Amino acid sequence: MHEDYLKDAIRVLLGTRHIEVYVRSPVDLIVSKMARYNGPDPEEIEARALHAMSSYVGNLDYLRMNLRDVLEKARKPRAIRQP
């Protein structure tokens, strides 16, 4: 995660001063899922990416192209390695 992820996070008020809960931004959630990618979940990746794109500032063409590549890889069957 980037060093300023808490600036983008949303604080959840629980009514206690002992526990603070934050929800990561959709973009940070997608990036963290891609970083720890442990199996195909293309539907969730696509849904969250498309939601995040609605407020994305930058070149959407590159983002769409990268999303297409990620989804293509996620949908490919993976071979199971034998020990």
C-alpha positions in Angstrom: 0.0 0.0 0.0 1.1 3.5 -0.6 2.2 5.6 2.4 -0.8 7.9 2.2 -3.5 5.2 2.1 -5.1 6.4 5.4 -5.8 9.9 3.8 -8.1 8.1 1.3 -9.6 5.8 3.8 -13.1 6.4 5.3 -13.3 6.4 9.1 -16.2 4.3 10.6 -17.6 5.9 13.7 -18.2 3.3 16.4 -18.9 5.5 19.3 -15.9 4.4 21.3 -12.5 6.1 21.8 -10.7 2.8 22.2 -11.2 1.4 18.7 -10.7 3.1 15.3 -11.9 1.4 12.1 -11.1 2.6 8.6 -12.4 1.3 5.3 -9.9 1.4 2.5 -10.7 3.3 -0.7 -11.9 1.2 -3.6 -8.7 1.9 -5.5 -6.5 0.9 -2.6 -8.5 -2.3 -2.2 -8.0 -3.2 -5.8 -4.3 -2.5 -5.7 -3.9 -4.6 -2.5 -5.9 -7.5 -4.1 -3.7 -7.4 -7.2 -0.6 -7.2 -5.0 -1.5 -10.3 -3.0 -3.3 -12.0 -5.9 -3.9 -15.6 -4.8 -6.4 -16.9 -7.3 -8.9 -15.8 -9.8 -11.7 -13.5 -8.7 -12.3 -11.7 -11.9 -15.9 -10.6 -11.2 -15.0 -8.8 -8.0 -11.9 -7.3 -9.5 -13.9 -6.0 -12.5 -16.8 -4.7 -10.4 -14.5 -2.8 -8.0 -12.3 -1.5 -10.8 -15.3 -0.2 -12.8 -16.6 1.5 -9.7 -13.3 3.1 -9.0 -12.9 4.3 -12.6 -15.9 6.6 -12.2 -13.8 8.9 -10.0 -10.4 8.2 -11.5 -8.4 11.2 -12.6 -6.0 10.3 -15.4 -5.8 8.4 -18.6 -8.7 5.9 -18.5 -7.4 4.2 -21.7 -4.4 2.8 -19.9 -6.4 1.8 -16.9 -9.0 -0.1 -19.1 -6.1 -1.8 -21.0 -4.5 -2.9 -17.8 -7.8 -4.1 -16.4 -8.4 -6.1 -19.5 -5.0 -7.8 -19.1 -5.6 -8.5 -15.4 -9.0 -10.0 -16.1 -7.6 -12.1 -19.0 -5.0 -13.6 -16.6 -7.5 -14.1 -13.8 -9.9 -16.0 -16.1 -7.2 -18.4 -17.4 -7.1 -21.8 -15.7 -3.9 -22.2 -13.6 -1.9 -25.4 -13.7 -1.4 -27.1 -10.3 2.3 -27.6 -9.6 3.3 -31.0 -8.4 5.8 -31.2 -5.5 
